[in-house]
Amino acid sequence: MSVGIYISVPFCKQKCSFCNFVSGVFSRQKMRNYVEKVADDVRDSRQLAESLGARWQRDADSVYLGGGTPTTLAPEQIAQMFAAVRSEFQISDDAEITVECAPGTLSDEMLEALLRCGVNRVSFGVQSFVDQESHAVGRTHTRESVLADIARLRDAGISNLSIDLIAGLPHQTRESWEESLAQAIATAVPHVSVYILEVDEDSRLGRELVAGGARYHAHHVPDEDLCAELYSTACERLNVAGIRQYEISNFAQSGCESRHNLKYWTRRPYIGFGLDAHSMLPAGPQESNNTAAVAAMRFSTTDDLEAYIAPNAASAIHESHCVSRAEALEEELFLGLRLNRGVDVSEIEAQTGLQLTAEQSHGIEELLAEGLLNRCGSRIVLSERGRLLSNEVFSRFIADKDAAAV
Ligand code: SF4
Protein backbone atom coordinates (compact mmCIF):
# COMPACT_ATOMS: atom_id res chain seq x y z
CA MET A 1 0.00 0.00 0.00
CA SER A 2 1.43 3.41 -0.97
CA VAL A 3 2.21 5.95 1.70
CA GLY A 4 1.19 9.64 1.77
CA ILE A 5 3.92 12.16 2.55
CA TYR A 6 3.16 15.35 4.46
CA ILE A 7 5.62 18.22 4.91
CA SER A 8 4.77 20.99 7.33
CA VAL A 9 5.99 24.48 6.43
CA PRO A 10 5.11 26.65 9.44
CA PHE A 11 5.96 30.05 7.93
CA CYS A 12 3.55 32.83 7.00
CA LYS A 13 3.90 36.43 5.90
CA GLN A 14 1.63 37.50 8.73
CA LYS A 15 -0.44 35.71 11.34
CA CYS A 16 -4.19 35.66 10.64
CA SER A 17 -6.24 36.50 13.72
CA PHE A 18 -8.31 33.28 13.59
CA CYS A 19 -5.35 30.95 13.00
CA ASN A 20 -4.70 28.22 15.56
CA PHE A 21 -2.12 26.33 13.52
CA VAL A 22 1.51 25.98 14.50
CA SER A 23 2.71 28.76 12.21
CA GLY A 24 4.17 32.26 12.36
CA VAL A 25 6.54 34.83 10.98
CA PHE A 26 10.22 33.86 11.26
CA SER A 27 13.60 35.05 9.95
CA ARG A 28 15.07 33.89 6.64
CA GLN A 29 17.86 32.19 8.58
CA LYS A 30 15.39 30.07 10.56
CA MET A 31 13.62 29.16 7.34
CA ARG A 32 16.93 28.01 5.83
CA ASN A 33 17.77 25.92 8.91
CA TYR A 34 14.29 24.45 8.84
CA VAL A 35 14.46 23.35 5.23
CA GLU A 36 17.85 21.71 5.89
CA LYS A 37 16.42 19.85 8.87
CA VAL A 38 13.36 18.65 6.98
CA ALA A 39 15.55 17.38 4.14
CA ASP A 40 17.77 15.55 6.69
CA ASP A 41 14.71 14.01 8.36
CA VAL A 42 13.38 12.80 5.02
CA ARG A 43 16.72 11.17 4.28
CA ASP A 44 16.77 9.52 7.75
CA SER A 45 13.11 8.53 7.70
CA ARG A 46 13.54 4.81 7.08
CA GLN A 47 15.95 4.39 9.96
CA LEU A 48 13.80 6.50 12.24
CA ALA A 49 10.54 4.71 11.40
CA GLU A 50 12.11 1.29 11.90
CA SER A 51 13.67 2.34 15.20
CA LEU A 52 10.14 3.20 16.39
CA GLY A 53 8.81 -0.22 15.38
CA ALA A 54 7.04 0.99 12.22
CA ARG A 55 7.21 -0.42 8.69
CA TRP A 56 8.65 2.28 6.41
CA GLN A 57 7.37 2.28 2.85
CA ARG A 58 9.16 3.57 -0.22
CA ASP A 59 6.19 3.80 -2.60
CA ALA A 60 4.20 7.01 -2.26
CA ASP A 61 1.16 8.21 -4.16
CA SER A 62 0.56 11.59 -2.50
CA VAL A 63 2.72 14.45 -1.32
CA TYR A 64 1.23 17.37 0.56
CA LEU A 65 3.04 20.58 1.53
CA GLY A 66 0.93 22.31 4.12
CA GLY A 67 1.39 24.76 6.89
CA GLY A 68 1.71 27.60 7.27
CA THR A 69 2.22 28.94 3.80
CA PRO A 70 4.75 26.83 1.86
CA THR A 71 4.96 29.50 -0.85
CA THR A 72 6.66 31.92 1.58
CA LEU A 73 9.80 29.80 1.11
CA ALA A 74 12.20 30.60 -1.72
CA PRO A 75 11.59 28.51 -4.88
CA GLU A 76 14.95 26.76 -4.43
CA GLN A 77 13.96 25.74 -0.88
CA ILE A 78 10.80 24.08 -2.16
CA ALA A 79 12.96 22.31 -4.75
CA GLN A 80 15.41 21.24 -2.03
CA MET A 81 12.65 19.50 -0.04
CA PHE A 82 11.21 17.81 -3.13
CA ALA A 83 14.69 16.62 -4.12
CA ALA A 84 15.04 14.97 -0.69
CA VAL A 85 11.60 13.37 -1.00
CA ARG A 86 12.29 12.01 -4.48
CA SER A 87 15.67 10.65 -3.41
CA GLU A 88 14.12 8.53 -0.64
CA PHE A 89 10.64 7.71 -1.89
CA GLN A 90 9.33 6.31 -5.17
CA ILE A 91 6.62 8.79 -6.14
CA SER A 92 4.10 7.20 -8.51
CA ASP A 93 3.56 8.83 -11.91
CA ASP A 94 -0.06 9.58 -11.06
CA ALA A 95 0.66 10.88 -7.54
CA GLU A 96 -1.41 13.75 -6.18
CA ILE A 97 1.11 16.47 -5.27
CA THR A 98 -0.50 19.36 -3.39
CA VAL A 99 0.86 22.67 -2.14
CA GLU A 100 -1.13 24.97 0.12
CA CYS A 101 -0.93 28.56 -0.98
CA ALA A 102 -2.05 31.90 0.44
CA PRO A 103 -3.47 33.92 -2.46
CA GLY A 104 -1.08 36.67 -3.50
CA THR A 105 2.08 34.74 -2.51
CA LEU A 106 2.55 32.93 -5.80
CA SER A 107 5.35 34.61 -7.77
CA ASP A 108 6.16 33.55 -11.34
CA GLU A 109 9.40 32.00 -10.08
CA MET A 110 7.51 30.03 -7.46
CA LEU A 111 4.96 28.80 -9.99
CA GLU A 112 7.78 27.59 -12.26
CA ALA A 113 9.44 25.84 -9.31
CA LEU A 114 6.19 24.11 -8.35
CA LEU A 115 5.74 22.85 -11.90
CA ARG A 116 9.31 21.58 -12.02
CA CYS A 117 8.71 19.74 -8.70
CA GLY A 118 5.68 18.00 -10.21
CA VAL A 119 3.01 19.85 -8.21
CA ASN A 120 -0.39 19.16 -9.76
CA ARG A 121 -2.80 20.42 -7.10
CA VAL A 122 -2.99 23.72 -5.22
CA SER A 123 -5.12 24.43 -2.16
CA PHE A 124 -5.91 28.14 -1.64
CA GLY A 125 -6.61 29.63 1.78
CA VAL A 126 -9.22 32.09 0.51
CA GLN A 127 -11.50 32.07 3.60
CA SER A 128 -13.84 34.69 2.06
CA PHE A 129 -14.40 36.33 -1.30
CA VAL A 130 -15.65 39.44 0.48
CA ASP A 131 -12.64 41.72 0.90
CA GLN A 132 -13.90 43.35 4.10
CA GLU A 133 -14.07 39.91 5.77
CA SER A 134 -10.69 38.64 4.61
CA HIS A 135 -8.99 41.93 5.53
CA ALA A 136 -10.62 41.91 8.99
CA VAL A 137 -8.74 38.70 9.86
CA GLY A 138 -5.41 39.90 8.47
CA ARG A 139 -5.42 38.51 4.93
CA THR A 140 -4.02 40.85 2.30
CA HIS A 141 -5.53 39.31 -0.83
CA THR A 142 -8.63 40.53 -2.62
CA ARG A 143 -11.29 38.72 -4.58
CA GLU A 144 -9.61 39.92 -7.78
CA SER A 145 -6.17 38.66 -6.79
CA VAL A 146 -7.59 35.21 -5.93
CA LEU A 147 -9.30 35.00 -9.33
CA ALA A 148 -6.08 36.11 -11.02
CA ASP A 149 -4.07 33.40 -9.19
CA ILE A 150 -6.60 30.73 -10.19
CA ALA A 151 -6.39 31.83 -13.84
CA ARG A 152 -2.57 31.77 -13.77
CA LEU A 153 -2.52 28.27 -12.33
CA ARG A 154 -4.94 27.01 -14.95
CA ASP A 155 -2.90 28.64 -17.71
CA ALA A 156 0.13 26.85 -16.30
CA GLY A 157 -1.73 23.51 -16.46
CA ILE A 158 -2.75 23.09 -12.80
CA SER A 159 -6.53 22.78 -12.74
CA ASN A 160 -6.91 20.53 -9.69
CA LEU A 161 -7.60 23.39 -7.30
CA SER A 162 -9.18 23.67 -3.89
CA ILE A 163 -10.54 26.69 -2.03
CA ASP A 164 -10.89 26.99 1.77
CA LEU A 165 -13.77 29.06 3.17
CA ILE A 166 -14.57 29.88 6.79
CA ALA A 167 -18.10 30.31 8.13
CA GLY A 168 -18.11 32.74 11.06
CA LEU A 169 -15.64 35.45 10.05
CA PRO A 170 -16.14 38.96 11.46
CA HIS A 171 -18.71 40.99 9.45
CA GLN A 172 -20.09 37.88 7.77
CA THR A 173 -23.82 37.87 7.07
CA ARG A 174 -26.15 35.47 5.29
CA GLU A 175 -25.91 37.67 2.19
CA SER A 176 -22.11 37.98 2.19
CA TRP A 177 -21.76 34.22 2.75
CA GLU A 178 -24.02 33.56 -0.24
CA GLU A 179 -21.72 35.86 -2.20
CA SER A 180 -18.61 33.90 -1.22
CA LEU A 181 -20.27 30.58 -2.02
CA ALA A 182 -21.55 31.83 -5.37
CA GLN A 183 -18.08 33.09 -6.26
CA ALA A 184 -16.44 29.82 -5.19
CA ILE A 185 -18.89 27.90 -7.39
CA ALA A 186 -18.40 30.34 -10.28
CA THR A 187 -14.64 29.68 -10.28
CA ALA A 188 -15.51 26.04 -11.11
CA VAL A 189 -12.74 24.72 -8.87
CA PRO A 190 -13.36 21.00 -8.27
CA HIS A 191 -12.79 21.04 -4.50
CA VAL A 192 -13.96 23.30 -1.66
CA SER A 193 -13.32 23.01 2.10
CA VAL A 194 -15.68 24.77 4.51
CA TYR A 195 -14.72 25.20 8.15
CA ILE A 196 -16.66 26.79 10.99
CA LEU A 197 -14.61 29.39 12.89
CA GLU A 198 -13.04 27.74 15.92
CA VAL A 199 -13.50 29.68 19.14
CA ASP A 200 -10.74 28.61 21.49
CA GLU A 201 -7.69 29.89 23.32
CA ASP A 202 -5.36 28.95 20.46
CA SER A 203 -5.93 32.02 18.28
CA ARG A 204 -6.03 35.76 18.98
CA LEU A 205 -9.56 36.09 17.70
CA GLY A 206 -10.68 33.00 19.61
CA ARG A 207 -9.20 34.31 22.87
CA GLU A 208 -10.89 37.65 22.34
CA LEU A 209 -14.23 35.95 21.76
CA VAL A 210 -13.82 33.82 24.86
CA ALA A 211 -13.02 36.99 26.84
CA GLY A 212 -16.00 38.82 25.34
CA GLY A 213 -13.81 41.62 23.94
CA ALA A 214 -13.95 43.64 20.74
CA ARG A 215 -10.39 43.45 19.42
CA TYR A 216 -9.81 41.75 16.05
CA HIS A 217 -13.41 42.65 15.11
CA ALA A 218 -14.58 40.00 17.57
CA HIS A 219 -17.83 41.89 18.19
CA HIS A 220 -18.67 41.44 14.48
CA VAL A 221 -18.41 37.64 14.58
CA PRO A 222 -21.74 35.92 13.81
CA ASP A 223 -23.23 33.95 16.69
CA GLU A 224 -23.05 30.18 16.95
CA ASP A 225 -26.53 29.59 15.51
CA LEU A 226 -25.81 31.73 12.47
CA CYS A 227 -22.48 29.94 11.94
CA ALA A 228 -24.32 26.59 11.94
CA GLU A 229 -26.84 28.02 9.46
CA LEU A 230 -24.04 29.28 7.19
CA TYR A 231 -22.45 25.83 7.23
CA SER A 232 -25.77 24.20 6.29
CA THR A 233 -26.22 26.73 3.48
CA ALA A 234 -22.77 25.82 2.17
CA CYS A 235 -23.69 22.11 2.16
CA GLU A 236 -26.83 22.88 0.16
CA ARG A 237 -25.32 25.27 -2.38
CA LEU A 238 -22.22 23.19 -3.06
CA ASN A 239 -24.15 19.91 -3.35
CA VAL A 240 -26.57 21.49 -5.84
CA ALA A 241 -23.58 22.76 -7.83
CA GLY A 242 -22.21 19.20 -8.10
CA ILE A 243 -19.45 19.81 -5.55
CA ARG A 244 -20.66 17.07 -3.27
CA GLN A 245 -19.91 16.77 0.40
CA TYR A 246 -17.73 13.73 1.09
CA GLU A 247 -16.45 14.67 4.56
CA ILE A 248 -17.63 16.98 7.33
CA SER A 249 -15.64 19.94 5.93
CA ASN A 250 -14.87 18.81 2.40
CA PHE A 251 -16.72 18.93 -0.91
CA ALA A 252 -15.59 17.80 -4.35
CA GLN A 253 -16.66 17.08 -7.86
CA SER A 254 -16.68 13.32 -8.42
CA GLY A 255 -13.13 11.97 -8.62
CA CYS A 256 -11.55 15.16 -7.20
CA GLU A 257 -11.67 14.22 -3.51
CA SER A 258 -8.33 14.87 -1.78
CA ARG A 259 -6.42 11.60 -2.04
CA HIS A 260 -4.02 12.71 0.65
CA ASN A 261 -6.62 13.70 3.23
CA LEU A 262 -8.63 10.54 2.57
CA LYS A 263 -5.64 8.63 3.93
CA TYR A 264 -6.21 10.23 7.36
CA TRP A 265 -9.87 9.29 7.49
CA THR A 266 -9.47 5.78 6.09
CA ARG A 267 -6.36 4.98 8.15
CA ARG A 268 -4.06 4.49 5.19
CA PRO A 269 -0.35 4.97 5.97
CA TYR A 270 1.16 8.45 5.99
CA ILE A 271 4.42 9.94 7.14
CA GLY A 272 4.90 13.56 8.18
CA PHE A 273 8.01 15.75 8.25
CA GLY A 274 8.72 19.10 9.86
CA LEU A 275 7.09 20.84 12.78
CA ASP A 276 4.11 19.21 14.51
CA ALA A 277 3.92 16.57 11.78
CA HIS A 278 2.04 13.33 12.42
CA SER A 279 2.66 9.87 11.03
CA MET A 280 0.82 6.57 11.03
CA LEU A 281 2.55 3.53 9.61
CA PRO A 282 1.82 -0.18 9.93
CA ALA A 283 3.62 -1.91 12.77
CA GLY A 284 6.94 -3.43 11.72
CA PRO A 285 7.57 -7.19 11.74
CA GLN A 286 8.97 -7.18 15.27
CA GLU A 287 6.01 -5.35 16.75
CA SER A 288 3.55 -7.51 14.83
CA ASN A 289 5.24 -10.72 16.02
CA ASN A 290 5.63 -9.62 19.61
CA THR A 291 1.98 -9.17 20.11
CA ALA A 292 -0.92 -9.46 17.73
CA ALA A 293 -2.39 -6.54 19.65
CA VAL A 294 -0.26 -3.93 17.85
CA ALA A 295 -1.93 -2.73 14.66
CA ALA A 296 0.03 0.40 13.79
CA MET A 297 2.49 2.98 15.03
CA ARG A 298 1.63 6.65 15.40
CA PHE A 299 4.34 9.22 16.01
CA SER A 300 4.65 12.98 15.85
CA THR A 301 7.27 15.72 15.96
CA THR A 302 7.65 18.64 18.34
CA ASP A 303 5.67 21.84 17.79
CA ASP A 304 8.57 23.97 19.09
CA LEU A 305 10.48 25.46 16.14
CA GLU A 306 13.59 26.27 18.18
CA ALA A 307 13.77 22.72 19.49
CA TYR A 308 13.18 21.32 16.01
CA ILE A 309 16.01 23.21 14.33
CA ALA A 310 18.42 23.17 17.28
CA PRO A 311 21.84 21.85 16.19
CA ASN A 312 22.44 18.34 17.52
CA ALA A 313 18.81 17.89 18.57
CA ALA A 314 18.56 14.22 19.51
CA SER A 315 15.47 13.39 17.46
CA ALA A 316 12.59 15.28 15.93
CA ILE A 317 10.17 12.73 17.42
CA HIS A 318 8.17 14.08 20.29
CA GLU A 319 5.71 11.26 20.87
CA SER A 320 5.18 7.74 19.62
CA HIS A 321 2.41 5.31 20.35
CA CYS A 322 1.62 1.67 19.53
CA VAL A 323 -1.97 1.50 18.28
CA SER A 324 -3.61 -1.64 19.63
CA ARG A 325 -6.26 -3.48 17.64
CA ALA A 326 -8.91 -2.15 20.04
CA GLU A 327 -7.70 1.41 19.38
CA ALA A 328 -7.60 0.71 15.66
CA LEU A 329 -11.28 -0.23 15.83
CA GLU A 330 -12.08 3.02 17.66
CA GLU A 331 -10.13 5.01 15.10
CA GLU A 332 -11.92 3.29 12.23
CA LEU A 333 -15.20 4.40 13.82
CA PHE A 334 -14.49 8.02 14.61
CA LEU A 335 -12.34 8.77 11.58
CA GLY A 336 -14.56 6.84 9.16
CA LEU A 337 -17.69 8.57 10.44
CA ARG A 338 -16.26 11.89 9.25
CA LEU A 339 -16.91 10.65 5.73
CA ASN A 340 -20.39 10.93 4.25
CA ARG A 341 -20.25 7.26 3.31
CA GLY A 342 -19.83 6.46 7.03
CA VAL A 343 -18.56 3.12 8.25
CA ASP A 344 -19.62 -0.48 7.87
CA VAL A 345 -19.49 -1.92 11.39
CA SER A 346 -19.33 -5.55 10.18
CA GLU A 347 -16.41 -4.72 7.91
CA ILE A 348 -14.52 -3.01 10.73
CA GLU A 349 -15.10 -5.97 13.03
CA ALA A 350 -13.92 -8.42 10.36
CA GLN A 351 -10.88 -6.27 9.59
CA THR A 352 -9.75 -5.86 13.20
CA GLY A 353 -10.89 -9.29 14.37
CA LEU A 354 -12.68 -7.63 17.29
CA GLN A 355 -16.28 -6.93 18.21
CA LEU A 356 -17.54 -3.49 19.21
CA THR A 357 -17.52 -3.14 22.99
CA ALA A 358 -20.85 -3.06 24.83
CA GLU A 359 -20.27 0.67 25.50
CA GLN A 360 -19.64 1.41 21.84
CA SER A 361 -22.74 -0.53 20.73
CA HIS A 362 -24.80 1.19 23.39
CA GLY A 363 -23.41 4.61 22.36
CA ILE A 364 -24.34 3.98 18.75
CA GLU A 365 -27.90 2.97 19.70
CA GLU A 366 -28.28 6.17 21.74
CA LEU A 367 -26.98 8.33 18.90
CA LEU A 368 -29.37 6.62 16.47
CA ALA A 369 -32.25 7.31 18.84
CA GLU A 370 -31.22 10.97 19.14
CA GLY A 371 -31.06 11.40 15.38
CA LEU A 372 -27.33 12.09 15.30
CA LEU A 373 -26.58 8.88 13.38
CA ASN A 374 -28.47 7.06 10.64
CA ARG A 375 -28.19 3.33 9.92
CA CYS A 376 -28.53 1.34 6.72
CA GLY A 377 -27.86 -2.38 7.27
CA SER A 378 -24.54 -2.62 9.09
CA ARG A 379 -23.46 0.85 7.87
CA ILE A 380 -23.79 3.90 10.09
CA VAL A 381 -23.46 7.53 8.94
CA LEU A 382 -23.65 10.91 10.63
CA SER A 383 -26.97 12.66 10.15
CA GLU A 384 -27.02 16.30 9.07
CA ARG A 385 -27.29 17.38 12.71
CA GLY A 386 -24.67 14.83 13.67
CA ARG A 387 -22.21 16.55 11.32
CA LEU A 388 -22.71 19.82 13.19
CA LEU A 389 -22.15 18.07 16.53
CA SER A 390 -19.52 15.62 15.32
CA ASN A 391 -17.02 15.97 18.15
CA GLU A 392 -19.76 15.34 20.67
CA VAL A 393 -20.91 12.31 18.67
CA PHE A 394 -17.42 10.78 18.55
CA SER A 395 -16.74 11.35 22.21
CA ARG A 396 -19.86 9.41 23.18
CA PHE A 397 -18.47 6.04 22.23
CA ILE A 398 -14.73 6.52 22.30
CA ALA A 399 -12.62 5.89 25.37
CA ASP A 400 -9.96 8.54 24.61
CA LYS A 401 -11.95 11.78 24.48
CA ASP A 402 -8.98 13.82 23.19
CA ALA A 403 -8.54 11.55 20.20
CA ALA A 404 -12.10 12.26 19.05
CA ALA A 405 -11.19 15.84 18.24
CA VAL A 406 -8.47 14.83 15.67
S1 SF4 B 1 -1.86 31.96 6.22
FE1 SF4 B 1 -2.85 30.10 7.00
S2 SF4 B 1 -1.36 29.18 8.39
FE2 SF4 B 1 -0.69 31.29 8.01
S3 SF4 B 1 -1.52 32.46 9.71
FE3 SF4 B 1 -3.02 32.57 8.03
S4 SF4 B 1 -4.44 30.84 8.37
FE4 SF4 B 1 -2.61 30.50 9.64
Boltz pocket constraint, residues with backbone or C-beta under 6 A from the ligand:
constraints:
  - pocket:
      binder: B
      contacts: [[A, 11], [A, 12], [A, 13], [A, 14], [A, 15], [A, 16], [A, 19], [A, 20], [A, 21], [A, 23], [A, 67], [A, 68], [A, 69], [A, 102], [A, 125]]
      max_distance: 6.0
